[in-house]
Every structure is written in structure tokens, then in C-alpha cells.
Amino acid sequence: SHMKIKLNKITDINYFSSSCSKYYSEVIMTKQDRQIIDAKSLLGLYSLDLLRPIDVVIETDDKDVENNFYDFISQWRVEEE
């Protein structure tokens, strides 16, 4: 399971990344084209083209954690193109 999001503002990027670090011990990856970046790496995120959507995946077998995470990031959700 994954979600496409768009982080339009610097504050969104910082908040997204710090929240991933603070609240989730799981591996969270962002993907754009061939680039795969750890969501907890702020510098990594800044290397993406943030004018375009990024794909986000959390690696967990815990459905509650997964649902909680996708609920949290749904504030930035964009429809699949």
C-alpha cells in the first residue's frame, strides 16, 4: 500500500519528515521516478522535485500503524495521475 502526496511548502516538508522520525520507528520511503529517499532524511527530501508528487510507503505488518500513518499523510494526498 502507498500514497501519493505533494509537499508544497517548506514547513510541510519539515513537518512531514520530523513527524516520520518522531512517531514512526518503521522504515518510510519516498519515491519519485527512480529516486528512493528515506522520509526521515530532510536533505534527501530536498533533493526531490517538490513541485511534483512523491510516492510514500511505510514498511510494516502492523495494520494499525499503517492506517494511522496514511491517515496522517492524507492531508497532503493528491490523486493518481
N, C-alpha and C positions, 0 to 999 in steps of 0.2 A: 504494500500500500504506500502511496506517496501523495504529495500535494504540490501544485504549482502556486508559487507566491510571487509577489512583486514588492520589493522593499524600496519605496520611493524616496525616503528621506534618510539622512544620516542618523537621525535619532531612532528611526525604525531599525536600521541595520545594527546599531549598538544595542538596542533593547532586545532584539531577536537573538543576537549572539550571546549576550550576557545571560539572558534567560535560559538558553540552551545549556550554558555552562553551570548555572546556579541550580537549576531544578531537575536536570536530567543527567544521570550517570551513564545513560546509554550512548552508543555511537549515533550521531546525527550527521548525515551527509547532505550537501547541496550539490546539485549537478546543473551544468549549463554547457550545452554542446558536448565537447569531450572532456571538459574540466570537471573534476570532482574535488570538492573542498569540504573540509571539516567545518560544520556550522559553528563550532566553538572557537574557530580561528578568525578573529576580526580582520587581520591582514589578508587572509585568504579570501574572505568575502569581498573585501575592497578590490580584489584583483578581478572580480567578475564584472560583466557589463550589467550594471544595476538598473539600466533603463529597460532591460528585458526581464521577463520572468525567470525564476530559478525553480528547479525541482527539488523538493525536500523529502528525505526518507529518514525515519528513525528505525534503528535495528533493535527490535525487542520482541519477545514472545509473550509479553505481558499486555493483554488487550486493554486493560485499564490505563496503563502508561501510554500506550499508543493512542487511544481515544482522547486522553487528556492532552497529549501533545498536539494532535491535529485540531482539536478544539481551539487550543491556544493560538496556533498559527493561522487559523481560518480568518482572522482579522485582516490578513494580507492576501487572502486567496484570490486567484484570478482563474477565469475559465480556461480550459484547454483550448488551444487554437486549432 
